[in-house]
Structures are given as C-alpha cells and as structure tokens.
Amino acid sequence: MIGRHRVPVFPSMKVIDFLWILSGVLLNAAAQLLLKAGANSVGEINMSAGASALWRTATGLAMHPGILGGLACYAISVVVWIVALSRVEVSVAYPMLSIGYVVNALLAWWLFGESVGLQRWLGIGVIIIGVILVARSGHSA
C-alpha cells in the first residue's frame, strides 16, 4: 500500500505525501511554462504603447491557450498544495517548491532555448542538495 511506504531519499516522508508535494510542484512549474509560452506569443509587452494597444494585448493574452492552461494549472496546484500541507509540515513542504526551479530551468532550456550557464547549473545543484537535506530532516504531519 502506497500510503505506508517511505521515499528512499526522504526516509521520514511517506510516498503518498511526497506525491502530493511533487504534484503541486509540477503543476506550478507547468503553469510557469504555459504562461511563458503565452507571453512569447505576443513578444515583449510595451507598457508605454497606449491604452488601446495594451487592451488588445491583454485580451489576446486572456484568450491564449497557454495563458488559460497556466491559470488552470495554478488553480489545481493550489488545491493539491492544500492537501499536501494538511499532511506534511510546512517547514518541510515549502522548501520543496524549489524543485520547481530545477524543473523550470531544465524545461526552459529544452523548450524555449533559454541559456542556462554553469553558474545556474551550480545553483540548481545547491537547490537539489538543500531540498534533500530539508526533506530528510522533517516528517509527515
């Protein structure tokens, strides 16, 4: 039964609790990537373009599938995250949101061709180590 098993890297955390956290993190990361895809579709938004141009841009973005998908992912992620917080200490769960930085950096590099230099990769490594240390220190609620 999945509810009683522990995550090998995080022995103090039940698999089901980790899956709730990971689902929330991945939904949040997906939201960011979808919003970025929507933003890329209109290019850089010029805030001094005038009210009518800004209105056209805003209405175009509001109907863009990437924007709508991103907002839907955010809404679902909030519900999933509330479930996760009901099961895991916030001091353990919240730092695990940092996994989203790792996911987004990798997928932004792959999907959008964003540059991820050595310094960012090293930072991502530090984030991964930090998440492991925090998660190993806590326990499920």
N, C-alpha and C positions, 0 to 999 in steps of 0.2 A: 504494500500500500504506500503510495507516494507521500502521504501526509506525515508518516513517521520516520522516513528516511532522511539522512543528513546529506548536505552538499559536501563532497570530499575536500574542496578547497576551503570551505567555510564550515567546519565541523559543528559549530554551535548553531547553525541555521538549518531549519527543515527545508527539504527540497521544495515543497509547495509554497513556502514563504518566499524563497528565492525566486521562484517562477512568477509570483505576483509582482515582486520588485522589478525583475527583468522585463516583464510585460509592460509595466508602466514606463520604464526607461526607454524601451524600444519604441513604444507608441509616441513618446515625447520626441525621440530622435527622428522618427518618421515624419512627425509634424514639422519639425525644422526643415527637413529636406524637401518636403512638399511645398512649404511656404517659400523656400529659396527658388524652387522651380517656377513657382508662380511669379515671384519677383523678377526672375531672369526673363520671363516672357515679355515684360514691359520695359526692361532696361532700367537704368538709373532714374530714380524719380526726382525731378527737378521741382523743389518746393517753391521756387520763385516763378514758375511757369504761368501763373494766373489761375484764378478760381475755376474757370470753365475747363481748362486743361487738367487741373488736378481732379476735378469732378469726374471727367471722362476716365482718367487713370484709375481712380478709386472704384468706379462702377465696373470697369473692366476687370480689375483685380477681384472684386467681390463675387464675380461670376466665374472666375477661373477655376477649373477643376483642381489644380494644385492647391490653391488657397482654401477652397472648400474642403478638400481632403485633409489638409493640415489642421484646419479648425476642428474637423470631426475627430481626428486623432487626438488632439488636445482634450476635447470633451471626454472621450472614452478614457484617456490616460488619467484624468482626474478621478474618475470612479474607481479605476483599477488601483490607483495610488492610495485612495482612502481605505480600500480593502487591505492593501499591504501595510499601511500604518496601523490598522487595527490588530495586526498580527506580529509586528516587529517594532522594536524600539526605534523612535525617530532618530536617535543619535547613531544608529546603525543604518537605517534605511536611507536617510537623506544623503549622506556621503556617497551612497551607491548610485545616485543620479549622475555622478561623474563618469560612469560608464558611457553615458550618452555623448560626452565629449569625444571619447575614443571612437565610438560608432560613427559619429558625425564627421570626424576628421577623415576616417578611412573612406566613408562613402562620398564625401565631398570631393576627395582626391580622385576617386574612381568615377563618379557620375558627372561631376562638373569640371574636372581637370584642375581643381584648386591646388596650389602649391603647398606642399607640406614638407618643410625643410627639416634638417637634423635637429634643430632646437625644439621644434614642435614634437618630433618623434620622441625626443628625450623627455619632454614634458608629459607626453602620453604615457611613457613608461613609468614615470613618477606617479601619475594618477592611478595606474593599474596597481602598483605596489601599495599605494595608500588605501585603495578600496579593499584589497586583500587584508591588510592589517586591521582596518576598521571592522570589516565583516567578521573576522576571526575573533575579535575581542568581545562581540556582543552576543545576544541570544534572542530568540523569538519571544514575543510578548506572551 
